[in-house]
Amino acid sequence: MKKNVLSLVFAVVIGAVGTAADPIDGEKKEVKVSESTVTWKGYKVTGSHHGTIDLKEGALEFDGDKLVGGEFVVDMSTLVSNDLEGEYKGKLEGHLKSDDFFGVANHPTSKLVFTKVEAVGKNSYKVTGDLTIKQTTKPVTFDVSVYGSKATATMKIDRAEYDVKYGSGSFFDNLGDKTIYDEFDLVVDLVF
């Protein structure tokens, strides 16, 4: 009996020491998707368009107050234009959701998973993540700022890397003023 008790005590002590040496698992903070915004802006030779798209779900991971990870899913069906109205608004939104651009019927979500987070200031981080659009995953690097229960990220995405070819000078010649630039901007404001 003493041998069993001694073995149990030994196992508990060794287990506690082993656990204390393990790295801290990050605290996962779910993003409040109804209070968070993702704003996009795309550019063409003759101007630009801008709008929003909704997060379906997302979370940031922290070790204490330090950002260490994150994962987000975007609902591509919520892609809207905010700079047009009426018929033109409907046409642009329909075209962006079509196979010419994001193929929303076959690719209803896009996803971003942080793979590396590097602190570059008190509340600032350089983040690298895997971005998946239309079943193509490529690394992206962007800046994130965190203040209290809010975070902001800004990034440029090259749509050509995700097989979004329509009007791209990277794929088609002689487009002239019909050229749509490959890079578009995203500004993400998160509340968690």
Secondary structure, DSSP 4 states (H G I P E B T S, - for coil): -HHHHHHHHHHHHHHHHHHHHSPPPPEEEE--TTT-EEEEEEEETTEEEEEEEEEEEEEEEEETTEEEEEEEEEEEEEEEESS--HHHHHHHHHHHHSTTTT-TTT--EEEEEEEEEEE-SSSEEEEEEEEEETTEEEEEEEEEEEETTEEEEEEEEEGGGGT--TT-TTT-S--GGG-EEEEEEEEEEEE-
